[in-house]
Amino acid sequence: MKRAVFIFISVLVVASFLSAGDGDIDKEKAGIKQVIEDSYVKGVHVDRNVKAIRKGFHPAFNMFILKDNNVSTWSIDHWIDVIETGLKKDPMPPKHETTHEISMIDVTGDAAVAKIEIYRDGKHIFTDYLSLYKLKEGWKIVGKIFCRHS
């Protein structure tokens, strides 16, 4: 009987340690999801809100673009310039409905990656892979590669 009680208590202790770690990961994933939705999905694709973009993207951010077997990069400042140029041409909110799905978030310590599917009017437009670091001020998007769906 004493052995069964000891085993039961041991299992509970181990389970509590494992679930405590899962809670931390869940909390980190929630913070990452919030940054992606506020700064990337809403900031870039829906509202074109430069303040929201700057809040969630690190100043050293780079987007890697594959075109014709060549890779080039855009800094966050260049990307914001492109967005602001678009806003000057057409300040009205986009007429299409943008939705998204975060299909994966993987966290290891202060580093994370996320896979995001972007849809416009129900059509699959992008699959994005975002890299993030957790800094003192929270999670920041530091890099992006993507596939544009035609």
C-alpha positions as CSV (number, residue, x, y, z in Angstrom):
1,M,0.0,0.0,0.0
2,K,2.8,2.4,0.9
3,R,4.5,1.7,-2.4
4,A,1.3,2.4,-4.3
5,V,0.9,5.8,-2.5
6,F,4.6,6.6,-3.2
7,I,4.2,5.9,-6.9
8,F,1.0,7.9,-7.1
9,I,2.6,10.9,-5.4
10,S,5.6,10.6,-7.6
11,V,3.5,10.6,-10.7
12,L,1.6,13.7,-9.5
13,V,4.8,15.6,-8.8
14,V,6.3,14.8,-12.2
15,A,3.0,15.7,-13.9
16,S,2.9,19.0,-12.1
17,F,6.4,19.9,-13.3
18,L,5.5,18.9,-16.9
19,S,2.3,20.9,-16.9
20,A,4.0,24.0,-15.3
21,G,6.4,24.0,-18.3
22,D,3.5,23.7,-20.7
23,G,1.8,26.6,-19.1
24,D,4.9,28.8,-19.7
25,I,5.0,27.7,-23.3
26,D,1.3,28.4,-23.7
27,K,1.8,31.9,-22.3
28,E,4.7,32.5,-24.7
29,K,2.7,31.2,-27.6
30,A,-0.1,33.5,-26.7
31,G,2.3,36.5,-26.6
32,I,3.7,35.5,-30.0
33,K,0.2,35.1,-31.5
34,Q,-0.7,38.6,-30.2
35,V,2.3,40.2,-31.8
36,I,1.7,38.4,-35.1
37,E,-2.0,39.4,-35.2
38,D,-1.5,43.0,-34.1
39,S,1.7,44.0,-35.9
40,Y,1.8,41.7,-38.9
41,V,-1.8,40.6,-39.9
42,K,-3.6,43.8,-38.8
43,G,-0.7,46.2,-39.1
44,V,0.6,45.2,-42.5
45,H,-2.3,43.4,-44.2
46,V,-5.5,45.0,-42.8
47,D,-5.0,48.5,-41.4
48,R,-1.6,49.4,-42.9
49,N,-0.8,50.9,-39.5
50,V,2.9,51.9,-39.3
51,K,2.7,52.5,-35.5
52,A,1.4,48.9,-35.0
53,I,4.0,47.5,-37.4
54,R,6.9,49.3,-35.6
55,K,5.6,48.0,-32.2
56,G,6.0,44.4,-33.2
57,F,8.9,44.3,-35.6
58,H,12.5,44.7,-34.5
59,P,14.4,47.5,-36.3
60,A,16.9,44.9,-37.6
61,F,14.0,42.9,-39.3
62,N,14.6,41.6,-42.8
63,M,12.2,40.0,-45.2
64,F,13.9,37.5,-47.6
65,I,12.4,37.5,-51.1
66,L,12.9,34.7,-53.6
67,K,12.4,35.8,-57.2
68,D,13.8,34.2,-60.4
69,N,16.2,32.1,-58.3
70,N,17.7,35.1,-56.6
71,V,17.2,36.1,-53.0
72,S,17.0,39.8,-52.0
73,T,16.0,41.5,-48.7
74,W,13.7,44.3,-47.5
75,S,14.4,46.0,-44.2
76,I,11.4,47.0,-42.1
77,D,12.0,50.6,-43.0
78,H,11.8,49.8,-46.7
79,W,8.7,47.8,-46.3
80,I,7.1,50.6,-44.3
81,D,8.1,53.0,-47.1
82,V,6.3,50.8,-49.6
83,I,3.2,50.7,-47.3
84,E,3.2,54.5,-46.8
85,T,3.6,55.0,-50.6
86,G,0.5,52.8,-51.0
87,L,-1.4,54.8,-48.4
88,K,-0.6,58.1,-50.2
89,K,-2.0,56.7,-53.4
90,D,-5.1,55.2,-51.7
91,P,-5.7,56.1,-48.0
92,M,-8.9,54.1,-47.9
93,P,-8.8,50.7,-46.1
94,P,-8.4,47.7,-48.4
95,K,-11.7,46.6,-49.9
96,H,-10.9,42.9,-49.5
97,E,-11.4,40.8,-46.4
98,T,-8.2,39.5,-45.0
99,T,-8.2,36.4,-42.8
100,H,-5.4,34.3,-41.4
101,E,-4.6,31.1,-39.7
102,I,-1.5,30.6,-37.5
103,S,-0.9,26.9,-38.2
104,M,2.3,26.5,-36.1
105,I,4.2,28.2,-33.4
106,D,7.4,26.6,-32.1
107,V,9.3,28.1,-29.1
108,T,12.7,27.3,-27.8
109,G,13.8,29.6,-25.0
110,D,13.9,33.2,-26.3
111,A,13.6,32.1,-30.0
112,A,10.4,31.2,-31.9
113,V,9.1,30.5,-35.4
114,A,5.6,30.7,-36.7
115,K,3.8,29.7,-39.8
116,I,0.9,31.9,-40.9
117,E,-1.5,31.4,-43.8
118,I,-3.0,34.7,-45.2
119,Y,-6.2,34.7,-47.2
120,R,-7.9,37.6,-49.1
121,D,-11.5,37.2,-49.9
122,G,-11.1,33.5,-49.1
123,K,-8.2,33.0,-51.6
124,H,-5.0,31.7,-50.1
125,I,-2.4,34.4,-50.9
126,F,0.7,33.8,-48.7
127,T,2.3,31.2,-46.5
128,D,4.6,33.1,-44.2
129,Y,7.3,31.9,-41.8
130,L,8.2,34.5,-39.2
131,S,11.2,34.3,-36.9
132,L,10.9,36.0,-33.5
133,Y,13.1,36.8,-30.5
134,K,11.9,37.5,-27.0
135,L,13.5,40.8,-25.8
136,K,13.1,42.7,-22.5
137,E,10.1,44.5,-24.1
138,G,8.5,41.3,-25.4
139,W,8.4,39.2,-28.6
140,K,9.6,41.0,-31.7
141,I,9.5,39.8,-35.3
142,V,13.0,39.7,-36.7
143,G,12.7,37.8,-40.0
144,K,10.3,36.6,-42.7
145,I,10.4,34.2,-45.6
146,F,7.3,33.4,-47.6
147,C,5.6,31.7,-50.4
148,R,3.2,33.7,-52.6
149,H,0.3,31.5,-53.9
150,S,-1.0,32.3,-57.3
